[in-house]
């Protein structure tokens, strides 16, 4: 199975402060510690292992209020593959983002949080709608394809670093075979996928792929529900602050 990059809906300015509040709520969701996480998420970026979200909030508030506030995406793979290939999800995220920035010739202001969930390890990535030099950043279908290819390539490079030359060669060959079987299964209407061998160390079924996709969709729905709740709380807090200000001015 390949490493998957899913680009979520971006947040665009609309003449009010609500898009900024939604961006903040999304980042708070990423950093929140929940029961399904096996470890508390910590925001990181290309250089820092711990990012202060308030500093990122400040940069969002200070950027020009037109175009996109923030882009959102998720990097994920099956837990079985992550364990077998010894993939460090944070390292994979950093390598993917670094390579992507080199290819598009832009320095992005990005952050991420790793959700170590059972059967569904994934990384939420966010970056401002403006690059570090102040230019607007757009994500188009060509970029989505590019990100997926980069993530898969960086995963393979990590395999080469994690194993001996002989082991890595055998694993990558098996991955190539598995990808061919997966593609054949996706386009076949007459037969289901059958692993080449019951004992194949890297065998993944179509059901496993579908399961990961369903988990990702459910995670997205949960994320939107929690973000809406956080957004309402932010609006209520802002309204209370306004009420206090009016009371003091009387």
C-alpha positions in Angstrom: 0.0 0.0 0.0 1.3 3.5 -0.8 1.6 6.4 1.5 -1.5 8.5 1.0 -1.8 12.3 1.0 -5.3 13.7 1.2 -5.8 17.4 0.7 -8.7 18.7 2.8 -10.9 21.7 2.2 -8.9 25.0 2.5 -10.1 27.9 4.5 -10.7 31.1 2.6 -11.2 34.7 3.8 -14.8 36.0 3.4 -14.6 39.5 4.9 -15.2 38.3 8.5 -13.1 36.8 11.2 -14.8 33.5 11.0 -12.3 31.9 8.6 -9.4 32.8 11.0 -11.4 31.2 13.9 -12.0 28.1 11.9 -8.2 27.8 11.2 -7.5 28.2 14.9 -10.1 25.6 15.8 -8.5 23.1 13.3 -5.1 23.5 14.8 -6.4 23.1 18.3 -8.1 19.9 17.2 -4.8 18.6 15.8 -3.0 19.3 19.1 -5.8 18.1 21.4 -5.1 14.9 23.4 -8.0 12.4 22.9 -8.7 8.9 24.1 -8.1 7.3 20.7 -4.6 8.7 20.5 -1.9 6.5 22.0 0.3 9.5 22.7 -0.4 13.2 23.1 -0.1 15.1 19.8 2.6 17.7 19.7 2.8 20.3 16.9 6.1 20.2 14.9 7.5 21.6 11.7 10.6 21.2 9.5 13.0 22.4 12.1 11.2 22.3 15.5 9.9 19.4 17.5 7.5 21.6 19.4 5.7 24.5 17.8 3.8 27.2 19.7 0.4 27.4 18.0 -0.1 31.0 19.3 2.9 32.1 17.2 1.3 30.5 14.1 -2.0 32.2 15.0 -0.3 35.6 15.1 1.2 35.1 11.6 -2.3 34.1 10.3 -3.8 37.3 11.8 -1.0 39.5 10.4 -1.1 38.2 6.8 -3.2 40.0 4.2 -6.9 39.1 4.5 -7.6 37.9 1.0 -7.3 34.6 -0.7 -6.7 31.5 1.4 -6.2 31.6 5.2 -4.8 28.1 5.5 -4.5 24.9 3.6 -5.1 21.5 5.3 -4.1 18.0 4.4 -3.4 14.5 5.9 -0.6 12.1 5.3 -1.4 8.5 6.2 -0.7 4.8 5.7 -1.7 1.5 7.2 -0.3 0.7 10.6 0.9 -2.7 9.5 3.0 -1.1 6.7 4.3 1.5 9.1 5.5 -1.1 11.6 6.9 -3.5 9.0 8.8 -0.8 7.2 9.8 1.0 10.4 8.5 4.3 9.0 8.9 7.4 11.2 5.8 9.4 10.3 7.3 12.7 11.5 10.4 12.1 9.4 8.3 11.2 6.4 6.3 14.4 6.8 9.4 16.6 7.0 11.0 14.9 4.0 7.8 15.1 2.0 7.3 18.8 2.8 10.9 19.7 2.1 10.9 17.9 -1.3 7.5 19.5 -2.2 8.8 23.0 -1.4 11.9 22.4 -3.5 9.8 21.3 -6.5 7.4 24.3 -6.3 10.1 26.8 -5.5 8.3 28.2 -2.4 9.1 28.2 1.3 5.9 27.4 3.2 5.0 28.3 6.7 3.8 24.9 7.9 3.1 22.8 11.0 1.9 19.3 11.7 0.7 17.0 14.4 1.0 13.2 14.5 -2.0 11.2 15.5 -0.8 7.7 16.6 -4.2 6.0 16.4 -4.7 2.2 16.3 -4.9 0.9 12.7 -4.8 4.5 11.4 -1.5 6.4 12.0 -1.7 9.8 10.3 -0.3 13.3 10.3 -2.4 16.4 10.0 -0.4 19.1 8.1 -1.4 22.8 7.8 0.2 25.8 6.2 -0.6 29.4 5.7 -2.2 30.7 2.5 0.9 32.9 2.1 4.5 31.7 1.6 7.3 33.0 3.7 8.0 35.7 1.1 4.3 36.9 1.3 3.1 35.4 -2.0 -0.3 33.5 -2.2 -0.1 29.7 -2.1 -2.5 27.6 -4.2 -2.9 23.9 -4.2 -4.1 22.4 -7.5 -4.6 18.9 -8.8 -1.1 18.8 -10.1 0.2 19.6 -6.6 -2.0 16.8 -5.1 -0.5 14.3 -7.5 2.9 15.6 -6.8 2.5 15.3 -3.0 1.4 11.7 -3.3 4.3 10.8 -5.5 6.7 12.6 -3.2 5.4 10.9 -0.1 5.7 7.4 -1.7 9.2 8.2 -2.9 10.3 9.5 0.5 8.8 6.4 2.1 11.0 4.2 -0.1 14.1 6.3 0.7 13.3 5.7 4.4 13.2 2.0 3.8 16.6 2.1 2.2 17.9 3.9 5.3 16.2 1.6 7.8 17.4 -1.7 6.3 20.5 -3.2 4.9 21.0 -2.9 1.1 19.9 -6.5 0.5 16.9 -6.3 2.8 15.8 -2.9 1.4 16.1 -4.3 -2.2 13.9 -7.3 -1.4 11.3 -5.1 0.5 11.1 -2.6 -2.4 10.6 -5.4 -4.9 7.8 -6.7 -2.8 6.3 -3.3 -2.5 6.4 -2.9 -6.3 4.7 -6.3 -6.7 2.1 -5.4 -4.1 1.3 -2.1 -5.8 0.9 -3.9 -9.2 -1.5 -6.4 -7.5 -3.4 -3.5 -5.9 -3.8 -1.7 -9.2 -4.9 -4.9 -10.9 -7.5 -5.5 -8.3 -8.9 -2.0 -8.5 -9.5 -2.4 -12.2 -10.5 -6.0 -12.2 -14.3 -6.8 -12.3 -14.0 -10.6 -12.3 -11.8 -11.6 -9.4 -10.8 -10.5 -5.9 -7.3 -9.9 -4.8 -5.4 -12.9 -3.4 -2.0 -12.5 -1.7 0.8 -14.3 -3.5 1.5 -16.3 -0.4 -0.3 -16.6 3.0 3.0 -16.0 4.7 4.0 -13.0 2.6 5.4 -10.5 5.1 4.2 -7.5 3.1 0.8 -8.8 1.9 -2.0 -6.3 2.0 -5.6 -7.1 1.0 -8.1 -4.9 -0.7 -10.1 -5.0 2.5 -7.1 -3.4 4.4 -6.9 -0.6 1.8 -10.7 0.0 2.1 -10.4 -0.1 5.9 -7.8 2.6 6.0 -9.9 4.8 3.6 -12.9 4.4 5.8 -10.9 5.3 8.9 -9.6 8.4 7.2 -13.1 9.5 6.2 -14.4 8.8 9.8 -11.5 10.8 11.2 -12.3 13.7 8.9 -16.0 13.7 10.0 -15.0 13.6 13.7 -12.5 16.4 13.1 -15.2 18.6 11.5 -17.6 17.9 14.3 -15.0 18.8 17.0 -13.9 21.9 15.0 -17.5 23.2 14.8 -17.8 22.8 18.6 -14.4 24.6 19.1 -15.4 27.3 16.7 -18.6 28.0 18.6 -16.7 28.2 21.8 -14.3 30.7 20.3 -17.2 32.9 19.1 -18.8 32.7 22.5 -15.6 33.8 24.2 -15.2 36.7 21.7 -18.8 37.8 22.4 -18.2 37.7 26.2 -15.0 39.8 25.7 -17.1 42.4 23.7 -19.7 42.4 26.4 -17.1 43.1 29.1 -15.6 45.9 27.0 -19.0 47.6 26.6 -19.6 47.2 30.4 -16.3 48.9 31.2 -16.9 51.8 28.8 -20.2 52.8 30.5 
